[in-house]
């Protein structure tokens, strides 16, 4: 019986998040895209390869950049808790001024697979960008 190491489990989650986001799992692509978003020292393709093969786990600051880029929670990416930072309570939704229809939509959204969530985010972004700017 074979069990995955912590780094191998991370690599599986990273590759799945990349695929769900429509990003190639090529180390070169990952390194280039990551470096566009990271404010610190760039990573090499070799570093990205080690992440993807389960030989290394990024530091916390890099993990946060990866998670933001791939639109997943850092906890989910690092530890495999699918909705760790996306837990929505009735109390938090009412504090944000969401009505019952909004609350139901949020619950439906959270139940979607990652690829479908990405589609919803893309449509929402497109609608927001297409909206005329109020002056």
N, CA, C and O atoms as a GROMACS GRO file, in nm:
protein
  540
    1UNK      N    1   0.084  -0.117   0.000
    1UNK     CA    2   0.000   0.000   0.000
    1UNK      C    3   0.089   0.124   0.000
    1UNK      O    4   0.174   0.140   0.088
    2UNK      N    5   0.070   0.209  -0.096
    2UNK     CA    6   0.155   0.326  -0.107
    2UNK      C    7   0.079   0.450  -0.058
    2UNK      O    8  -0.037   0.470  -0.091
    3UNK      N    9   0.146   0.531   0.021
    3UNK     CA   10   0.086   0.656   0.068
    3UNK      C   11   0.168   0.771   0.012
    3UNK      O   12   0.290   0.762  -0.002
    4UNK      N   13   0.099   0.878  -0.018
    4UNK     CA   14   0.166   0.994  -0.073
    4UNK      C   15   0.231   1.075   0.039
    4UNK      O   16   0.178   1.086   0.149
    5UNK      N   17   0.347   1.130   0.008
    5UNK     CA   18   0.411   1.220   0.104
    5UNK      C   19   0.340   1.355   0.099
    5UNK      O   20   0.257   1.380   0.011
    6UNK      N   21   0.372   1.439   0.193
    6UNK     CA   22   0.313   1.572   0.199
    6UNK      C   23   0.343   1.652   0.072
    6UNK      O   24   0.256   1.719   0.018
    7UNK      N   25   0.466   1.642   0.025
    7UNK     CA   26   0.504   1.717  -0.096
    7UNK      C   27   0.436   1.660  -0.220
    7UNK      O   28   0.399   1.735  -0.311
    8UNK      N   29   0.418   1.528  -0.225
    8UNK     CA   30   0.349   1.468  -0.339
    8UNK      C   31   0.201   1.507  -0.340
    8UNK      O   32   0.143   1.532  -0.446
    9UNK      N   33   0.141   1.512  -0.223
    9UNK     CA   34   0.000   1.553  -0.213
    9UNK      C   35  -0.016   1.698  -0.256
    9UNK      O   36  -0.111   1.734  -0.326
   10UNK      N   37   0.079   1.783  -0.215
   10UNK     CA   38   0.076   1.922  -0.259
   10UNK      C   39   0.085   1.929  -0.411
   10UNK      O   40   0.010   2.003  -0.475
   11UNK      N   41   0.176   1.853  -0.470
   11UNK     CA   42   0.194   1.855  -0.615
   11UNK      C   43   0.065   1.816  -0.687
   11UNK      O   44   0.031   1.876  -0.789
   12UNK      N   45  -0.006   1.717  -0.635
   12UNK     CA   46  -0.134   1.678  -0.696
   12UNK      C   47  -0.235   1.793  -0.691
   12UNK      O   48  -0.303   1.821  -0.790
   13UNK      N   49  -0.242   1.858  -0.577
   13UNK     CA   50  -0.336   1.971  -0.563
   13UNK      C   51  -0.295   2.087  -0.654
   13UNK      O   52  -0.381   2.152  -0.714
   14UNK      N   53  -0.166   2.113  -0.664
   14UNK     CA   54  -0.119   2.220  -0.751
   14UNK      C   55  -0.152   2.191  -0.897
   14UNK      O   56  -0.205   2.276  -0.968
   15UNK      N   57  -0.120   2.070  -0.941
   15UNK     CA   58  -0.150   2.034  -1.081
   15UNK      C   59  -0.300   2.041  -1.109
   15UNK      O   60  -0.342   2.087  -1.215
   16UNK      N   61  -0.381   1.995  -1.014
   16UNK     CA   62  -0.526   2.000  -1.032
   16UNK      C   63  -0.576   2.144  -1.039
   16UNK      O   64  -0.662   2.177  -1.120
   17UNK      N   65  -0.523   2.230  -0.954
   17UNK     CA   66  -0.562   2.371  -0.955
   17UNK      C   67  -0.522   2.439  -1.085
   17UNK      O   68  -0.597   2.520  -1.139
   18UNK      N   69  -0.404   2.405  -1.136
   18UNK     CA   70  -0.360   2.459  -1.264
   18UNK      C   71  -0.455   2.415  -1.376
   18UNK      O   72  -0.498   2.497  -1.457
   19UNK      N   73  -0.486   2.286  -1.379
   19UNK     CA   74  -0.576   2.234  -1.482
   19UNK      C   75  -0.714   2.296  -1.470
   19UNK      O   76  -0.774   2.333  -1.571
   20UNK      N   77  -0.765   2.309  -1.346
   20UNK     CA   78  -0.897   2.370  -1.326
   20UNK      C   79  -0.900   2.515  -1.372
   20UNK      O   80  -1.004   2.566  -1.414
   21UNK      N   81  -0.786   2.581  -1.366
   21UNK     CA   82  -0.776   2.721  -1.407
   21UNK      C   83  -0.741   2.735  -1.554
   21UNK      O   84  -0.731   2.847  -1.606
   22UNK      N   85  -0.722   2.623  -1.623
   22UNK     CA   86  -0.688   2.627  -1.765
   22UNK      C   87  -0.544   2.665  -1.793
   22UNK      O   88  -0.513   2.715  -1.901
   23UNK      N   89  -0.456   2.640  -1.696
   23UNK     CA   90  -0.315   2.673  -1.711
   23UNK      C   91  -0.236   2.545  -1.734
   23UNK      O   92  -0.261   2.443  -1.670
   24UNK      N   93  -0.142   2.550  -1.826
   24UNK     CA   94  -0.057   2.436  -1.854
   24UNK      C   95   0.024   2.398  -1.731
   24UNK      O   96   0.064   2.484  -1.652
   25UNK      N   97   0.048   2.269  -1.714
   25UNK     CA   98   0.129   2.223  -1.603
   25UNK      C   99   0.278   2.218  -1.639
   25UNK      O  100   0.356   2.148  -1.575
   26UNK      N  101   0.315   2.291  -1.741
   26UNK     CA  102   0.455   2.301  -1.781
   26UNK      C  103   0.532   2.384  -1.677
   26UNK      O  104   0.486   2.492  -1.640
   27UNK      N  105   0.646   2.335  -1.631
   27UNK     CA  106   0.725   2.413  -1.535
   27UNK      C  107   0.762   2.552  -1.587
   27UNK      O  108   0.766   2.648  -1.510
   28UNK      N  109   0.790   2.563  -1.715
   28UNK     CA  110   0.825   2.693  -1.773
   28UNK      C  111   0.707   2.788  -1.766
   28UNK      O  112   0.723   2.904  -1.729
   29UNK      N  113   0.589   2.740  -1.802
   29UNK     CA  114   0.469   2.824  -1.796
   29UNK      C  115   0.440   2.865  -1.652
   29UNK      O  116   0.413   2.981  -1.624
   30UNK      N  117   0.447   2.770  -1.561
   30UNK     CA  118   0.420   2.799  -1.419
   30UNK      C  119   0.519   2.903  -1.368
   30UNK      O  120   0.478   2.999  -1.302
   31UNK      N  121   0.647   2.885  -1.396
   31UNK     CA  122   0.748   2.980  -1.349
   31UNK      C  123   0.724   3.119  -1.407
   31UNK      O  124   0.728   3.218  -1.334
   32UNK      N  125   0.699   3.127  -1.537
   32UNK     CA  126   0.677   3.258  -1.601
   32UNK      C  127   0.553   3.327  -1.545
   32UNK      O  128   0.558   3.446  -1.512
   33UNK      N  129   0.443   3.255  -1.536
   33UNK     CA  130   0.319   3.313  -1.485
   33UNK      C  131   0.333   3.352  -1.338
   33UNK      O  132   0.284   3.457  -1.296
   34UNK      N  133   0.398   3.268  -1.260
   34UNK     CA  134   0.420   3.298  -1.119
   34UNK      C  135   0.504   3.425  -1.105
   34UNK      O  136   0.470   3.513  -1.026
   35UNK      N  137   0.611   3.434  -1.179
   35UNK     CA  138   0.702   3.548  -1.168
   35UNK      C  139   0.636   3.681  -1.206
   35UNK      O  140   0.676   3.786  -1.159
   36UNK      N  141   0.534   3.675  -1.291
   36UNK     CA  142   0.459   3.796  -1.326
   36UNK      C  143   0.382   3.851  -1.206
   36UNK      O  144   0.351   3.970  -1.200
   37UNK      N  145   0.351   3.764  -1.110
   37UNK     CA  146   0.267   3.800  -0.997
   37UNK      C  147   0.342   3.816  -0.866
   37UNK      O  148   0.289   3.872  -0.770
   38UNK      N  149   0.465   3.768  -0.862
   38UNK     CA  150   0.540   3.766  -0.737
   38UNK      C  151   0.632   3.887  -0.726
   38UNK      O  152   0.702   3.920  -0.822
   39UNK      N  153   0.633   3.951  -0.613
   39UNK     CA  154   0.711   4.073  -0.592
   39UNK      C  155   0.854   4.046  -0.551
   39UNK      O  156   0.938   4.137  -0.556
   40UNK      N  157   0.884   3.925  -0.509
   40UNK     CA  158   1.019   3.892  -0.461
   40UNK      C  159   1.107   3.837  -0.572
   40UNK      O  160   1.084   3.861  -0.691
   41UNK      N  161   1.208   3.765  -0.530
   41UNK     CA  162   1.302   3.704  -0.624
   41UNK      C  163   1.231   3.600  -0.712
   41UNK      O  164   1.154   3.518  -0.661
   42UNK      N  165   1.256   3.604  -0.839
   42UNK     CA  166   1.192   3.512  -0.934
   42UNK      C  167   1.227   3.367  -0.902
   42UNK      O  168   1.330   3.337  -0.842
   43UNK      N  169   1.137   3.280  -0.946
   43UNK     CA  170   1.168   3.137  -0.937
   43UNK      C  171   1.213   3.089  -1.074
   43UNK      O  172   1.184   3.152  -1.176
   44UNK      N  173   1.282   2.978  -1.075
   44UNK     CA  174   1.325   2.917  -1.201
   44UNK      C  175   1.227   2.809  -1.243
   44UNK      O  176   1.142   2.767  -1.164
   45UNK      N  177   1.239   2.765  -1.365
   45UNK     CA  178   1.158   2.652  -1.413
   45UNK      C  179   1.188   2.528  -1.330
   45UNK      O  180   1.101   2.444  -1.308
   46UNK      N  181   1.312   2.516  -1.285
   46UNK     CA  182   1.350   2.401  -1.203
   46UNK      C  183   1.274   2.402  -1.070
   46UNK      O  184   1.231   2.297  -1.022
   47UNK      N  185   1.257   2.519  -1.011
   47UNK     CA  186   1.181   2.529  -0.887
   47UNK      C  187   1.036   2.489  -0.911
   47UNK      O  188   0.979   2.411  -0.834
   48UNK      N  189   0.976   2.542  -1.018
   48UNK     CA  190   0.838   2.506  -1.051
   48UNK      C  191   0.827   2.356  -1.077
   48UNK      O  192   0.729   2.294  -1.037
   49UNK      N  193   0.925   2.300  -1.143
   49UNK     CA  194   0.927   2.155  -1.170
   49UNK      C  195   0.926   2.077  -1.039
   49UNK      O  196   0.854   1.978  -1.026
   50UNK      N  197   1.006   2.122  -0.942
   50UNK     CA  198   1.009   2.054  -0.812
   50UNK      C  199   0.874   2.061  -0.742
   50UNK      O  200   0.834   1.965  -0.677
   51UNK      N  201   0.805   2.174  -0.753
   51UNK     CA  202   0.671   2.186  -0.696
   51UNK      C  203   0.576   2.088  -0.764
   51UNK      O  204   0.498   2.019  -0.697
   52UNK      N  205   0.582   2.082  -0.896
   52UNK     CA  206   0.490   2.000  -0.974
   52UNK      C  207   0.516   1.850  -0.958
   52UNK      O  208   0.425   1.769  -0.972
   53UNK      N  209   0.640   1.814  -0.929
   53UNK     CA  210   0.675   1.672  -0.912
   53UNK      C  211   0.669   1.625  -0.767
   53UNK      O  212   0.692   1.507  -0.738
   54UNK      N  213   0.638   1.716  -0.677
   54UNK     CA  214   0.628   1.677  -0.537
   54UNK      C  215   0.762   1.663  -0.469
   54UNK      O  216   0.777   1.583  -0.376
   55UNK      N  217   0.861   1.739  -0.514
   55UNK     CA  218   0.993   1.734  -0.450
   55UNK      C  219   1.012   1.849  -0.353
   55UNK      O  220   1.103   1.847  -0.270
   56UNK      N  221   0.925   1.952  -0.364
   56UNK     CA  222   0.936   2.068  -0.276
   56UNK      C  223   0.800   2.135  -0.263
   56UNK      O  224   0.712   2.118  -0.348
   57UNK      N  225   0.785   2.210  -0.156
   57UNK     CA  226   0.665   2.289  -0.132
   57UNK      C  227   0.710   2.434  -0.121
   57UNK      O  228   0.809   2.463  -0.053
   58UNK      N  229   0.640   2.526  -0.186
   58UNK     CA  230   0.681   2.667  -0.180
   58UNK      C  231   0.667   2.725  -0.040
   58UNK      O  232   0.590   2.676   0.043
   59UNK      N  233   0.742   2.831  -0.015
   59UNK     CA  234   0.730   2.902   0.112
   59UNK      C  235   0.593   2.968   0.118
   59UNK      O  236   0.524   2.980   0.016
   60UNK      N  237   0.554   3.012   0.236
   60UNK     CA  238   0.420   3.067   0.257
   60UNK      C  239   0.390   3.186   0.166
   60UNK      O  240   0.280   3.195   0.112
   61UNK      N  241   0.484   3.277   0.148
   61UNK     CA  242   0.459   3.393   0.062
   61UNK      C  243   0.436   3.350  -0.083
   61UNK      O  244   0.351   3.408  -0.152
   62UNK      N  245   0.509   3.251  -0.128
   62UNK     CA  246   0.491   3.202  -0.265
   62UNK      C  247   0.359   3.124  -0.277
   62UNK      O  248   0.291   3.131  -0.379
   63UNK      N  249   0.326   3.050  -0.173
   63UNK     CA  250   0.202   2.973  -0.172
   63UNK      C  251   0.082   3.068  -0.183
   63UNK      O  252  -0.014   3.038  -0.253
   64UNK      N  253   0.088   3.179  -0.114
   64UNK     CA  254  -0.022   3.277  -0.122
   64UNK      C  255  -0.036   3.334  -0.262
   64UNK      O  256  -0.148   3.354  -0.309
   65UNK      N  257   0.074   3.360  -0.328
   65UNK     CA  258   0.069   3.412  -0.464
   65UNK      C  259   0.010   3.306  -0.558
   65UNK      O  260  -0.074   3.337  -0.642
   66UNK      N  261   0.054   3.182  -0.543
   66UNK     CA  262  -0.002   3.073  -0.623
   66UNK      C  263  -0.153   3.062  -0.602
   66UNK      O  264  -0.229   3.052  -0.698
   67UNK      N  265  -0.196   3.065  -0.477
   67UNK     CA  266  -0.338   3.050  -0.444
   67UNK      C  267  -0.421   3.164  -0.502
   67UNK      O  268  -0.529   3.141  -0.556
   68UNK      N  269  -0.370   3.286  -0.490
   68UNK     CA  270  -0.443   3.400  -0.544
   68UNK      C  271  -0.452   3.390  -0.696
   68UNK      O  272  -0.558   3.414  -0.755
   69UNK      N  273  -0.341   3.354  -0.760
   69UNK     CA  274  -0.338   3.338  -0.905
   69UNK      C  275  -0.438   3.233  -0.950
   69UNK      O  276  -0.513   3.255  -1.045
   70UNK      N  277  -0.440   3.119  -0.882
   70UNK     CA  278  -0.524   3.007  -0.923
   70UNK      C  279  -0.664   3.013  -0.863
   70UNK      O  280  -0.748   2.926  -0.888
   71UNK      N  281  -0.689   3.117  -0.784
   71UNK     CA  282  -0.820   3.141  -0.723
   71UNK      C  283  -0.868   3.023  -0.639
   71UNK      O  284  -0.980   2.976  -0.653
   72UNK      N  285  -0.778   2.979  -0.553
   72UNK     CA  286  -0.811   2.876  -0.454
   72UNK      C  287  -0.763   2.929  -0.319
   72UNK      O  288  -0.684   3.023  -0.313
   73UNK      N  289  -0.811   2.869  -0.213
   73UNK     CA  290  -0.763   2.915  -0.082
   73UNK      C  291  -0.621   2.862  -0.059
   73UNK      O  292  -0.590   2.751  -0.102
   74UNK      N  293  -0.537   2.939   0.008
   74UNK     CA  294  -0.402   2.890   0.038
   74UNK      C  295  -0.406   2.761   0.120
   74UNK      O  296  -0.323   2.672   0.100
   75UNK      N  297  -0.501   2.751   0.212
   75UNK     CA  298  -0.514   2.629   0.293
   75UNK      C  299  -0.548   2.508   0.207
   75UNK      O  300  -0.494   2.399   0.226
   76UNK      N  301  -0.640   2.529   0.113
   76UNK     CA  302  -0.679   2.418   0.026
   76UNK      C  303  -0.560   2.372  -0.059
   76UNK      O  304  -0.540   2.252  -0.078
   77UNK      N  305  -0.484   2.467  -0.109
   77UNK     CA  306  -0.368   2.432  -0.191
   77UNK      C  307  -0.262   2.362  -0.108
   77UNK      O  308  -0.205   2.261  -0.150
   78UNK      N  309  -0.235   2.413   0.008
   78UNK     CA  310  -0.128   2.358   0.092
   78UNK      C  311  -0.166   2.229   0.163
   78UNK      O  312  -0.089   2.133   0.167
   79UNK      N  313  -0.289   2.227   0.219
   79UNK     CA  314  -0.326   2.115   0.305
   79UNK      C  315  -0.439   2.028   0.251
   79UNK      O  316  -0.467   1.922   0.307
   80UNK      N  317  -0.504   2.072   0.145
   80UNK     CA  318  -0.609   1.990   0.087
   80UNK      C  319  -0.745   2.006   0.152
   80UNK      O  320  -0.828   1.917   0.144
   81UNK      N  321  -0.768   2.118   0.216
   81UNK     CA  322  -0.899   2.145   0.274
   81UNK      C  323  -0.978   2.224   0.170
   81UNK      O  324  -0.956   2.344   0.155
   82UNK      N  325  -1.069   2.159   0.098
   82UNK     CA  326  -1.129   2.217  -0.020
   82UNK      C  327  -1.193   2.355  -0.004
   82UNK      O  328  -1.183   2.437  -0.096
   83UNK      N  329  -1.256   2.382   0.106
   83UNK     CA  330  -1.323   2.510   0.119
   83UNK      C  331  -1.285   2.580   0.249
   83UNK      O  332  -1.368   2.648   0.309
   84UNK      N  333  -1.162   2.563   0.292
   84UNK     CA  334  -1.120   2.615   0.422
   84UNK      C  335  -1.146   2.763   0.438
   84UNK      O  336  -1.199   2.806   0.541
   85UNK      N  337  -1.110   2.844   0.340
   85UNK     CA  338  -1.130   2.987   0.356
   85UNK      C  339  -1.258   3.034   0.289
   85UNK      O  340  -1.287   3.154   0.288
   86UNK      N  341  -1.335   2.942   0.233
   86UNK     CA  342  -1.456   2.980   0.164
   86UNK      C  343  -1.581   2.946   0.244
   86UNK      O  344  -1.692   2.954   0.192
   87UNK      N  345  -1.566   2.908   0.370
   87UNK     CA  346  -1.681   2.878   0.453
   87UNK      C  347  -1.763   3.006   0.470
   87UNK      O  348  -1.711   3.109   0.512
   88UNK      N  349  -1.891   2.996   0.439
   88UNK     CA  350  -1.978   3.112   0.450
   88UNK      C  351  -2.089   3.079   0.546
   88UNK      O  352  -2.164   2.983   0.524
   89UNK      N  353  -2.100   3.155   0.650
   89UNK     CA  354  -2.207   3.133   0.747
   89UNK      C  355  -2.320   3.230   0.718
   89UNK      O  356  -2.301   3.331   0.651
   90UNK      N  357  -2.437   3.199   0.770
   90UNK     CA  358  -2.551   3.288   0.757
   90UNK      C  359  -2.516   3.424   0.816
   90UNK      O  360  -2.553   3.528   0.761
   91UNK      N  361  -2.446   3.424   0.928
   91UNK     CA  362  -2.410   3.548   0.996
   91UNK      C  363  -2.320   3.635   0.907
   91UNK      O  364  -2.344   3.755   0.893
   92UNK      N  365  -2.216   3.575   0.848
   92UNK     CA  366  -2.124   3.654   0.765
   92UNK      C  367  -2.194   3.705   0.640
   92UNK      O  368  -2.163   3.815   0.593
   93UNK      N  369  -2.287   3.627   0.584
   93UNK     CA  370  -2.358   3.672   0.465
   93UNK      C  371  -2.451   3.788   0.499
   93UNK      O  372  -2.463   3.882   0.420
   94UNK      N  373  -2.517   3.784   0.614
   94UNK     CA  374  -2.609   3.892   0.649
   94UNK      C  375  -2.530   4.019   0.680
   94UNK      O  376  -2.579   4.129   0.654
   95UNK      N  377  -2.409   4.006   0.735
   95UNK     CA  378  -2.326   4.123   0.761
   95UNK      C  379  -2.285   4.192   0.631
   95UNK      O  380  -2.265   4.314   0.630
   96UNK      N  381  -2.274   4.118   0.523
   96UNK     CA  382  -2.234   4.174   0.395
   96UNK      C  383  -2.352   4.232   0.318
   96UNK      O  384  -2.335   4.279   0.205
   97UNK      N  385  -2.470   4.229   0.377
   97UNK     CA  386  -2.588   4.285   0.313
   97UNK      C  387  -2.645   4.198   0.203
   97UNK      O  388  -2.711   4.249   0.112
   98UNK      N  389  -2.622   4.069   0.208
   98UNK     CA  390  -2.676   3.980   0.107
   98UNK      C  391  -2.820   3.945   0.141
   98UNK      O  392  -2.852   3.914   0.256
   99UNK      N  393  -2.906   3.950   0.041
   99UNK     CA  394  -3.043   3.908   0.064
   99UNK      C  395  -3.054   3.756   0.046
   99UNK      O  396  -2.954   3.690   0.017
  100UNK      N  397  -3.172   3.702   0.062
  100UNK     CA  398  -3.191   3.557   0.056
  100UNK      C  399  -3.152   3.499  -0.080
  100UNK      O  400  -3.093   3.391  -0.087
  101UNK      N  401  -3.184   3.568  -0.187
  101UNK     CA  402  -3.149   3.520  -0.322
  101UNK      C  403  -2.996   3.514  -0.336
  101UNK      O  404  -2.942   3.417  -0.389
  102UNK      N  405  -2.928   3.619  -0.289
  102UNK     CA  406  -2.781   3.622  -0.295
  102UNK      C  407  -2.722   3.508  -0.214
  102UNK      O  408  -2.627   3.443  -0.257
  103UNK      N  409  -2.777   3.484  -0.096
  103UNK     CA  410  -2.728   3.376  -0.009
  103UNK      C  411  -2.742   3.241  -0.077
  103UNK      O  412  -2.652   3.158  -0.073
  104UNK      N  413  -2.857   3.219  -0.140
  104UNK     CA  414  -2.879   3.092  -0.209
  104UNK      C  415  -2.782   3.075  -0.326
  104UNK      O  416  -2.730   2.966  -0.349
  105UNK      N  417  -2.757   3.185  -0.398
  105UNK     CA  418  -2.660   3.180  -0.509
  105UNK      C  419  -2.521   3.147  -0.458
  105UNK      O  420  -2.450   3.067  -0.518
  106UNK      N  421  -2.482   3.209  -0.347
  106UNK     CA  422  -2.349   3.185  -0.290
  106UNK      C  423  -2.334   3.037  -0.250
  106UNK      O  424  -2.230   2.977  -0.274
  107UNK      N  425  -2.435   2.982  -0.191
  107UNK     CA  426  -2.431   2.840  -0.150
  107UNK      C  427  -2.421   2.751  -0.273
  107UNK      O  428  -2.346   2.653  -0.273
  108UNK      N  429  -2.496   2.783  -0.378
  108UNK     CA  430  -2.488   2.705  -0.503
  108UNK      C  431  -2.350   2.716  -0.565
  108UNK      O  432  -2.293   2.617  -0.612
  109UNK      N  433  -2.295   2.838  -0.565
  109UNK     CA  434  -2.161   2.859  -0.621
  109UNK      C  435  -2.058   2.773  -0.547
  109UNK      O  436  -1.975   2.708  -0.610
  110UNK      N  437  -2.063   2.773  -0.415
  110UNK     CA  438  -1.966   2.698  -0.336
  110UNK      C  439  -1.975   2.547  -0.358
  110UNK      O  440  -1.879   2.474  -0.335
  111UNK      N  441  -2.090   2.501  -0.404
  111UNK     CA  442  -2.108   2.357  -0.429
  111UNK      C  443  -2.057   2.315  -0.568
  111UNK      O  444  -2.050   2.196  -0.597
  112UNK      N  445  -2.024   2.411  -0.652
  112UNK     CA  446  -1.978   2.379  -0.788
  112UNK      C  447  -1.837   2.321  -0.789
  112UNK      O  448  -1.758   2.348  -0.698
  113UNK      N  449  -1.806   2.240  -0.891
  113UNK     CA  450  -1.667   2.195  -0.909
  113UNK      C  451  -1.580   2.316  -0.946
  113UNK      O  452  -1.631   2.416  -0.995
  114UNK      N  453  -1.451   2.305  -0.922
  114UNK     CA  454  -1.358   2.417  -0.942
  114UNK      C  455  -1.365   2.473  -1.085
  114UNK      O  456  -1.361   2.594  -1.102
  115UNK      N  457  -1.374   2.388  -1.186
  115UNK     CA  458  -1.378   2.435  -1.324
  115UNK      C  459  -1.502   2.521  -1.349
  115UNK      O  460  -1.495   2.622  -1.419
  116UNK      N  461  -1.616   2.482  -1.292
  116UNK     CA  462  -1.739   2.560  -1.308
  116UNK      C  463  -1.730   2.691  -1.231
  116UNK      O  464  -1.782   2.793  -1.276
  117UNK      N  465  -1.664   2.689  -1.115
  117UNK     CA  466  -1.645   2.814  -1.040
  117UNK      C  467  -1.563   2.912  -1.123
  117UNK      O  468  -1.591   3.032  -1.124
  118UNK      N  469  -1.463   2.862  -1.193
  118UNK     CA  470  -1.381   2.948  -1.277
  118UNK      C  471  -1.466   3.012  -1.386
  118UNK      O  472  -1.450   3.130  -1.416
  119UNK      N  473  -1.555   2.934  -1.446
  119UNK     CA  474  -1.644   2.987  -1.549
  119UNK      C  475  -1.731   3.099  -1.493
  119UNK      O  476  -1.748   3.203  -1.557
  120UNK      N  477  -1.786   3.078  -1.375
  120UNK     CA  478  -1.870   3.180  -1.311
  120UNK      C  479  -1.788   3.306  -1.285
  120UNK      O  480  -1.835   3.417  -1.310
  121UNK      N  481  -1.666   3.290  -1.236
  121UNK     CA  482  -1.579   3.406  -1.210
  121UNK      C  483  -1.547   3.479  -1.339
  121UNK      O  484  -1.548   3.602  -1.342
  122UNK      N  485  -1.520   3.405  -1.446
  122UNK     CA  486  -1.488   3.467  -1.575
  122UNK      C  487  -1.607   3.547  -1.629
  122UNK      O  488  -1.590   3.658  -1.680
  123UNK      N  489  -1.727   3.490  -1.618
  123UNK     CA  490  -1.847   3.560  -1.665
  123UNK      C  491  -1.871   3.685  -1.581
  123UNK      O  492  -1.902   3.791  -1.635
  124UNK      N  493  -1.856   3.674  -1.449
  124UNK     CA  494  -1.875   3.789  -1.361
  124UNK      C  495  -1.775   3.899  -1.393
  124UNK      O  496  -1.811   4.017  -1.398
  125UNK      N  497  -1.651   3.861  -1.415
  125UNK     CA  498  -1.548   3.960  -1.451
  125UNK      C  499  -1.581   4.027  -1.583
  125UNK      O  500  -1.568   4.149  -1.595
  126UNK      N  501  -1.623   3.950  -1.682
  126UNK     CA  502  -1.657   4.006  -1.813
  126UNK      C  503  -1.774   4.103  -1.801
  126UNK      O  504  -1.772   4.210  -1.861
  127UNK      N  505  -1.876   4.067  -1.724
  127UNK     CA  506  -1.991   4.156  -1.706
  127UNK      C  507  -1.951   4.284  -1.635
  127UNK      O  508  -1.997   4.392  -1.670
  128UNK      N  509  -1.865   4.272  -1.537
  128UNK     CA  510  -1.818   4.390  -1.462
  128UNK      C  511  -1.738   4.483  -1.552
  128UNK      O  512  -1.755   4.605  -1.547
  129UNK      N  513  -1.652   4.426  -1.634
  129UNK     CA  514  -1.568   4.508  -1.723
  129UNK      C  515  -1.651   4.571  -1.835
  129UNK      O  516  -1.618   4.679  -1.884
  130UNK      N  517  -1.759   4.504  -1.876
  130UNK     CA  518  -1.841   4.555  -1.985
  130UNK      C  519  -1.938   4.663  -1.940
  130UNK      O  520  -1.992   4.737  -2.022
  131UNK      N  521  -1.959   4.673  -1.811
  131UNK     CA  522  -2.052   4.772  -1.754
  131UNK      C  523  -1.997   4.913  -1.773
  131UNK      O  524  -1.878   4.937  -1.750
  132UNK      N  525  -2.081   5.006  -1.814
  132UNK     CA  526  -2.033   5.144  -1.831
  132UNK      C  527  -1.985   5.202  -1.696
  132UNK      O  528  -2.042   5.174  -1.591
  133UNK      N  529  -1.883   5.282  -1.704
  133UNK     CA  530  -1.828   5.344  -1.584
  133UNK      C  531  -1.912   5.466  -1.550
  133UNK      O  532  -1.938   5.551  -1.635
  134UNK      N  533  -1.955   5.474  -1.422
  134UNK     CA  534  -2.034   5.589  -1.378
  134UNK      C  535  -1.940   5.702  -1.338
  134UNK      O  536  -1.843   5.680  -1.266
  135UNK      N  537  -1.969   5.822  -1.386
  135UNK     CA  538  -1.886   5.936  -1.351
  135UNK      C  539  -1.962   6.037  -1.270
  135UNK      O  540  -1.907   6.140  -1.232
   0.00000   0.00000   0.00000
